[in-house]
Amino acid sequence: MDNERFQAARAAALGRTQGESGIGTLSEKALHAALKAYYEPDTESREIALGGFVADIVGEEGIIEIQTRGFDRLRAKLDAFLDAARVTVVYPIVEKRWLRWIDPETGEVSAPKKSPKKWIPFDVFPELYKIKPQLQHSNFRLRLVLLELTDYRYLDGYGQKKKIRASRGERVPEALLGEIDLTCPMDYLRLLPEKLEEPFTTKTLAKAVKRPVAHAQCAVNVLFSFGVLERVGREKNAYLYRRKILGE
């Protein structure tokens, strides 16, 4: 992790957008552009045509794909890329989020307000479920980037304050807080709570991470397919799981 280089990449990305506070209208969003510049400063190694697709980065470490939205968009690309080189998918986790509102008529931007919503590394599991067939390929890698970020939205929605279903603006990265590299199936167990009591059900897992049961089901499905979780019984109609110990 290199915060100085990250800030330089952030500044370069915002310099390519238009408007106050880097709120741009370019097709490439500031978050994606900043992460791409951080992981590959050399512009010659970005946006490389490969296998009928365009890879964000192709360099000495293989292919790097910056994915700030749904992983369902990745399926076809991964099918083309994984047999050609090592592929690292970079996915941002917003640990600290600020919210700012833009008046579309005046352009006035509100002062930043800290959002109570916080993402955790566990939140990647519903996305991983979408690409489960590609996850166990020997060339697949995942890197979670922990960020502080400002989320800009327009006051063009419904309600007295015009915030209901308001249009989203840029998501501007402010600081790099950490990175988590997942390179083998056992690494993905790190995304579970350390104090999770075993054995557990999907329901108790959901309670431990304070997420919907559906998200916990995605996590268990992925980890069980990896072979790093095992079923050790049942509790009523639910399976009981525990982490598999390395070497078992």
Summary of the structure (lengths in Angstrom):
residues: 248
radius of gyration: 19.9
end to end distance: 33.7
largest distance: 63.7
contacts: 723
relative contact order: 0.13
helix: 33%
strand: 33%
